[in-house]
Amino acid sequence: MPYKLRACSEKKSLAQFFCKDKNEYMDDHQFRQLLNRFGFSWSGYRKVRKGVKKRIKRHMNDLGCQNISAYLMELDESDEVRKKCELLLTVSISRFFRDREFWQSLEKKILPDLINKNLEKINVWSAGCACGDEVYSFKIVWDCLKNSVGHLPKLEVIATDMNPDYLDIARAGIYSSSSLKEVTKEFQTTYFKKKKGKNLFEINALLKKDVIWKIHHLLSDPPGSKFDIIFLRNNVLTYYEDLLKKKAFRKILDSLAPFGFLIIGSHESLPFEARELTEIAPSPFVFRKRAE
């Protein structure tokens, strides 16, 4: 019998597929079982689990799985199902200029420091870029500096995420008004175009220049080396369990250039004491790598 039908040989109501309480189709213990299969952290998902569990519910229903045990069996037997499940577990919660204090630090300190080093090119990696809000926020700051400073080094931004659907959104550069709530009216006018008849805004095409979008898993080797800036905000340090978090972080840290900057989320912390990093005041989530 095909795997999609194995756990569902007869029609049953959707409520029967899950827990007895029709509003609780997968309890937290079962959800933790699922997270453990991928090395994801319960504490990271605790506040976002409702929406994620709904996506998993739909996937279970599509496969005809009556319960979490049948679903876990499908994950063990089908690489395709496992990959789909992992993508459904990815979380994208972002907006333009999230954590405004950091963006001010980027404009006033981080980028000027790099520019003053007279580098031929500045290499940036947005690791776990989701739908691109962070990347385009960076490009807006860069464009503002270009207008005020004049000549700037060449720029290359590599933006990666494991979810191809997120990358498609990022490439298109079309966002809802809720994503722009931290964007000033001046920036909205300069860098966005409102779509007719819709509450959507399209990014200015000039901001798409010098950006390379790539599918990439943060547990894999980095997509390059000697990055001058690495954005590692609100992804691996939040959603992965400690062992995988440390493994991924070591690889990422090794790809940071000497004197390069590492930026993590405002509510995140480093998974281990990295002696090669120095915290940059006043932002508690910006670090600089010492010389080798």
C-alpha positions in Angstrom: 0.0 0.0 0.0 1.4 3.5 -0.9 2.8 5.3 2.1 0.2 8.1 1.8 -2.6 5.6 2.4 -0.9 3.2 4.9 -2.2 5.0 8.0 -5.6 5.7 6.6 -7.3 2.7 5.1 -10.8 4.1 5.7 -12.3 7.6 5.9 -12.4 9.2 9.3 -13.2 12.7 10.4 -10.3 15.1 10.8 -10.8 15.3 14.5 -10.2 11.5 14.8 -6.8 11.8 13.2 -5.4 13.6 16.3 -6.2 13.9 19.9 -9.6 13.5 21.5 -9.9 17.2 22.0 -10.7 18.5 18.5 -8.9 21.8 19.4 -5.7 19.9 20.5 -4.7 17.7 17.5 -1.1 17.2 18.7 -0.2 17.6 22.3 3.1 19.3 23.4 4.7 15.9 24.3 4.1 14.7 20.8 5.3 17.9 19.2 8.5 17.6 21.2 9.0 14.1 19.8 8.8 15.6 16.3 11.2 18.4 17.1 13.7 15.9 18.6 13.8 14.1 15.2 15.5 17.2 13.7 17.5 18.4 16.7 15.2 21.4 17.2 14.8 23.0 20.7 11.5 22.9 22.5 12.3 26.2 24.3 12.8 27.9 20.9 9.4 26.7 19.6 7.4 27.1 22.7 5.9 30.5 21.8 5.4 29.8 18.0 4.3 26.1 18.3 0.6 26.8 17.5 1.2 28.0 14.0 3.8 25.4 13.3 1.6 22.6 14.6 -1.2 23.7 12.2 1.2 23.3 9.3 2.2 19.8 10.5 -1.5 18.9 10.9 -2.2 19.7 7.3 0.8 17.6 6.2 -0.4 14.7 8.3 -3.8 15.0 6.8 -2.4 15.0 3.2 -0.5 11.8 4.0 -3.4 10.2 5.7 -1.6 9.8 9.0 -4.0 9.1 11.9 -1.5 9.9 14.7 1.9 11.1 15.4 3.3 7.6 15.5 2.3 7.0 11.9 3.7 10.3 10.9 7.1 9.6 12.5 7.1 6.3 10.7 6.7 8.2 7.4 9.6 10.4 8.3 11.8 7.4 8.9 10.8 5.7 5.6 10.7 8.7 3.2 13.4 11.3 2.6 10.9 13.4 0.7 8.4 13.4 3.6 11.2 14.2 6.1 12.5 17.1 4.0 9.0 18.5 3.7 8.4 18.2 7.4 11.7 20.0 8.2 10.7 22.9 5.9 7.3 23.1 7.6 9.1 23.4 11.0 11.1 26.5 9.8 10.0 29.7 11.4 10.0 33.1 9.7 9.2 36.0 12.1 10.8 39.2 10.9 10.3 42.7 9.7 12.3 45.5 8.3 14.7 47.2 10.8 13.8 44.8 13.6 15.8 45.8 16.7 16.3 49.4 15.6 19.2 50.0 18.0 21.3 47.5 16.0 20.6 49.3 12.7 21.7 52.6 14.2 24.9 50.9 15.3 25.4 49.4 11.8 25.1 52.8 10.2 27.1 54.8 12.8 29.8 52.3 13.8 30.0 48.9 12.1 29.9 50.0 8.4 32.1 53.1 8.9 34.7 50.9 10.6 34.8 48.5 7.7 34.8 51.3 5.1 37.8 52.9 6.9 39.8 49.7 6.4 39.9 50.5 2.7 38.7 47.1 1.7 38.3 46.4 -2.0 35.1 44.5 -1.2 32.8 43.9 1.8 31.4 40.4 2.0 28.2 39.9 3.9 26.4 36.7 4.8 22.8 36.8 6.0 22.5 33.3 7.4 18.9 32.1 7.6 17.6 35.2 5.8 14.0 34.0 5.7 11.9 36.3 3.5 14.6 38.9 3.0 13.5 41.7 5.3 16.9 41.8 7.0 18.8 41.8 3.7 16.9 44.7 2.2 17.2 46.6 5.5 20.9 46.3 5.2 20.8 47.4 1.6 18.8 50.5 2.6 21.5 51.4 5.2 24.2 50.8 2.6 22.5 53.0 0.0 22.1 55.8 2.6 25.8 55.6 3.3 26.6 55.7 -0.4 24.7 59.0 -0.6 26.4 60.5 2.4 29.9 59.2 2.2 30.4 58.9 -1.5 32.7 56.2 -2.7 32.2 52.8 -1.1 33.9 49.4 -1.6 32.3 46.8 -3.7 29.6 44.8 -1.9 28.5 41.2 -2.1 25.7 39.9 0.0 25.1 36.1 0.2 21.6 35.5 1.6 20.8 31.9 2.5 17.9 29.9 3.8 16.9 26.3 3.8 13.4 27.1 2.8 13.0 27.7 -1.0 9.6 29.3 -0.5 11.1 32.0 1.7 13.8 32.7 -0.9 11.1 33.1 -3.6 9.4 35.7 -1.5 12.8 37.4 -0.9 13.6 37.5 -4.6 10.2 39.0 -5.5 10.6 41.6 -2.8 6.9 42.2 -2.1 5.9 42.7 1.5 2.8 43.5 3.5 2.4 46.7 5.4 3.0 44.9 8.7 6.5 44.1 7.6 7.2 47.8 7.1 6.0 49.1 10.5 9.5 50.1 11.5 10.2 51.8 8.1 10.1 55.6 8.1 7.8 57.4 5.7 10.8 58.8 3.9 12.3 55.3 3.4 8.9 54.0 2.3 8.7 56.7 -0.4 12.3 56.2 -1.5 12.7 52.4 -1.4 9.2 50.9 -1.9 6.4 51.1 -4.4 2.8 50.4 -3.2 1.0 47.9 -5.3 -2.3 49.2 -6.7 -5.4 48.0 -4.9 -3.4 46.0 -2.4 -1.9 46.5 1.0 1.5 45.3 -0.5 4.7 47.1 -1.1 7.4 46.2 -3.7 11.1 46.8 -2.9 13.0 49.2 -5.2 14.9 47.2 -7.8 18.2 48.9 -7.0 18.2 47.1 -3.6 18.3 43.7 -5.3 21.7 44.5 -6.8 24.7 42.6 -5.4 22.5 40.0 -3.5 23.0 36.3 -4.2 20.1 34.1 -2.9 21.0 30.5 -2.1 19.4 27.5 -0.5 21.6 26.4 2.4 21.2 24.5 5.6 23.0 26.1 8.6 24.3 22.7 9.6 26.2 22.5 6.3 29.5 24.1 5.5 29.2 27.9 5.1 28.6 29.2 1.5 32.0 31.1 1.6 34.7 32.3 3.9 36.2 35.5 5.3 32.9 37.3 5.6 33.2 40.8 7.0 29.6 40.7 8.4 27.5 37.7 9.3 23.9 38.1 10.3 22.9 35.2 12.5 19.7 36.5 14.0 16.8 34.6 15.3 17.4 31.2 13.7 20.0 28.5 14.7 20.7 30.0 18.1 17.0 30.0 18.9 15.6 26.9 17.3 18.3 24.2 17.5 19.2 22.1 20.5 22.6 22.7 22.1 24.8 20.1 20.4 23.7 21.1 16.9 23.8 24.8 17.8 27.4 24.5 18.9 28.4 22.6 15.8 26.8 25.1 13.4 28.1 28.1 15.3 31.7 26.8 15.2 31.5 26.5 11.4 29.9 30.0 11.1 32.5 31.6 13.4 35.3 30.0 11.3 34.0 31.7 8.2 34.1 35.2 9.8 37.1 37.3 8.7 39.5 38.8 11.3 38.0 42.0 12.5 34.7 40.9 11.0 31.3 41.5 12.8 28.9 38.9 14.0 25.3 39.9 14.7 22.9 37.7 16.7 19.3 38.3 17.8 18.6 40.7 20.7 17.3 37.9 22.8 19.9 35.3 21.9 23.3 34.4 23.4 26.4 32.6 22.2 26.3 28.8 22.6 29.8 28.8 24.1 32.5 31.2 25.1 34.2 32.2 21.9 37.5 33.8 23.0 38.1 35.2 19.5 35.0 37.4 19.8 34.8 40.8 21.6 31.4 42.2 22.5 30.8 45.7 20.9 29.1 48.1 23.3 26.5 49.3 23.6 24.8 46.6 21.6 24.9 43.3 23.6 24.3 41.3 20.4 27.1 42.6 18.2 30.5 40.9 18.3 33.8 41.5 16.5 36.4 38.8 15.7 39.9 39.4 16.9 42.9 39.1 14.6 44.1 35.6 14.0 
